[in-house]
Amino acid sequence: MRTGQLIERPSWLKKRLIYNGALADTRKILSEGGINTVCASSVCPNQNECFANSQATFLLLGEKCTRSCAFCNCGNSSAGLNLPYDPPDPSEPERILSAVKKLGLRYVVLTSVTRDDLADGGAGQFAATIRVVKSYSDKIKVEVLTPDFKGDERSVGTVAEAGADVFAHNIETVESLYSRVRPGADYGRSLKLLKYVKKIKPSQLTKASIMVGLGEDEVSVLRTIKDIAGTGCDILTIGQYLSPGPDNAPVAKYVTPQEFERYKEAALRTGLKHVAAGPFVRSSYLAETAYKNARKGTVRYDRS
């Protein structure tokens, strides 16, 4: 996948992950519970900040994905290799709740690899986990970040009706790059998913995220922002793509803080209630802050 000369990271993209006692304790609890997190698997540089703010992102349904997106390093089954996949673990919701209790989390993000091998795409596991956490304490806010479920409205509805506080689905990149960056996904299908959630649950907060630096131009980014806002979406995050490994798509460009500022201002003009834009922004970055701002109905932004 990777060709050409690597681009050196600029000064604004250098951030150290500090290994302190809190981070070590959190990782120990998650490891003992057999729980996967996006935070650890992606070596996210925001781990310290999120854990300190009582927030974590749990990865449901194992670590093997049925798709091969060029930006992601989750294990996949290219050309049908590495099958079969593990079935949903019925103990997973309770194990996640146990970790939530031990870590004292007040904002929980649930995401998953894409599981096209499952009839419901894993929607039932999302719904079960939401209900288990909410039955323990409705004060804990839950955000779900789902795959596209191949556009199946029944699966989308299963998750939407389970009681999460935020329903997120990532658009990831501009439409013209989908065939190269997101084979198996469909730009229009993802937009329809966000729109459908608003249709069946108008009060549901929805959220989307995109990465920049994959080879898109500014015009296409602005068009994507407009398309996302057109679904009725409430929250948008925009961050820098960082290649996770040599077999993934290379970084085409490091977007400057000034360019992020322009994207943020353009997004706010569409009526989105909260926008987070910056080099270190990720889809779940300061998710609780985004939720609170969007719930207030005020237009806000964050930068990182």
RAHU-V545653 format. One record per backbone hydrogen bond with DSSP energy under -0.5 kcal/mol. CO is the residue of the C=O (numbers start at 1). NH is the residue of the N-H. If there is no record, write none. Layout:
[[CO;NH] [CO;NH]]
This chain:
[[10;13] [11;14] [13;15] [16;18] [17;19] [18;20] [20;24] [21;25] [22;26] [23;27] [24;28] [25;29] [26;30] [27;31] [28;32] [29;33] [30;35] [31;34] [36;59] [37;41] [38;42] [39;44] [40;43] [44;47] [46;50] [47;51] [48;52] [49;53] [50;55] [51;54] [54;106] [54;107] [56;58] [56;109] [57;38] [57;39] [58;60] [58;111] [59;36] [60;113] [63;65] [63;75] [65;77] [69;72] [70;249] [75;65] [77;80] [78;81] [80;83] [88;90] [89;92] [91;95] [92;96] [93;97] [94;98] [95;99] [96;100] [97;101] [98;102] [99;103] [100;104] [100;105] [106;141] [107;56] [108;110] [108;143] [109;58] [109;111] [110;145] [111;60] [114;66] [115;118] [118;121] [120;123] [121;115] [122;126] [123;127] [124;128] [125;129] [126;130] [127;131] [128;132] [129;133] [130;134] [131;135] [132;136] [133;137] [137;140] [139;141] [141;108] [142;165] [142;166] [143;110] [144;146] [144;168] [145;112] [148;151] [149;152] [151;153] [152;156] [153;157] [154;158] [155;159] [156;160] [157;161] [159;162] [159;164] [160;163] [165;205] [166;144] [166;168] [167;207] [168;146] [171;173] [172;211] [174;177] [175;178] [177;180] [177;181] [178;182] [181;70] [181;71] [182;185] [186;190] [187;191] [188;192] [189;193] [190;194] [191;195] [192;196] [193;197] [194;198] [195;199] [196;200] [197;201] [201;204] [205;167] [206;234] [206;235] [207;169] [208;237] [209;171] [209;172] [210;239] [212;241] [213;252] [213;253] [217;221] [218;222] [219;223] [220;224] [221;225] [222;226] [223;227] [224;228] [225;229] [226;230] [228;231] [228;233] [229;232] [234;273] [234;274] [235;208] [236;276] [237;210] [238;278] [239;212] [245;248] [246;2] [253;255] [256;260] [257;261] [258;262] [259;263] [260;264] [261;265] [262;266] [263;267] [264;268] [265;269] [266;270] [267;270] [267;272] [268;271] [273;300] [274;236] [275;277] [275;302] [276;238] [277;304] [278;240] [278;281] [279;240] [282;285] [284;287] [286;290] [287;291] [288;292] [289;293] [290;294] [291;295] [292;296] [293;297] [293;298] [294;297] [298;300] [300;275] [302;277]]
